[in-house]
Amino acid sequence: MKLLRWGEAGAEKPGLLDAEGKIRDLSGVVPDIAGAVLSDKGLAAIRDTDPASLPQVPDTTRLGPCVGGTGKFICIGLNYSDHAAETGASVPPEPIIFMKATSAICGPNDPIIIPRGSEKTDWEVELAVIIGTRAKYVTEAAAMAHVAGYAVANDVSERAFQAERAGQWTKGKSCDNFGQLGPWLVTRDDIADPQALPMWLTVNGRKMQDGSSKTMVYGVAHLVSYLSQFMTLHPGDVISTGTPPGVGLGMKPPRFLQPGDVVELGIEGLGQQRQDVIADPQG
């Protein structure tokens, strides 16, 4: 299934994409794509609903982030061997974990906002894993049962804030509209192998990233298990699993986003995003 959230920012309603690519309103079936709805039982109730019985939503409707109630947006750094190589970094002996503020989360086609003082805003197409049920101290063998599904994420990053200022990476990852998520949550039963998904990103029509989740150092099952040893994962939590090569920082010379640019990205089977790059209206 392809589940989504639609409507004005902060007031999104649950929906699904039917077999014909039409958005259907799930408001009469579930309160949101969040919480217990993300469990196998909750998803089964949606699966048992005939999409044709649901009201159709206009195609022009804004799409919001595909999951609600996200308590944690957890990111994994340098998790693609080829991306680590382009940055000159070594593959880490354990997953590198950092957090993106949940206030950065926005819809898949909402603009990338260049924050005040930014000179190095960058792009990162990533496979996002959406947690469906509480996970604590889970084994790698049991980890996938706690996954509701997958989505496209753009882990937008301000490299100067991230690496050239004192402190940790979080402030370079958490600006407003630095976490486009969606267009939809694809349930795990629809993705045969999350470690074999081609992914891409373009800027102004030029291909920048052209990779695959097969080059991930630490796969989805390992990450869910690993993170659950340190923190309890809850329904709606998002794990953004790292990016393949082709980021602006890795270009020679580096190339960063400017107002007026257009970024498009996607992952096979998970849909695609489009973002206009704009200056912060409060900047």
Secondary structure, 3 states (H helix, E strand, C coil): CEEEEECCCCCCEEEEECCCCCEEECCCCCCCCCHHHHCHHHHHHHHCCCHHHCCEECCCCCECCCCCCCCCEEEEECCEHHHHHHHCCCCCCCCEEEECCHHHEECCCCCEEECCCCCCEECCEEEEEEECCCECCCCHHHHHHHEEEEEEEEECEEHHHHHHCCCCHHHHCCCCCCEEECCCEEEHHHCCCCCCCEEEEEECCEEEEEEEHHHECCCHHHHHHHHHCCCCECCCCEEECCCCCCCHHHCCCCCCCCCCCEEEEEECCCEEEEEEEEECCCC
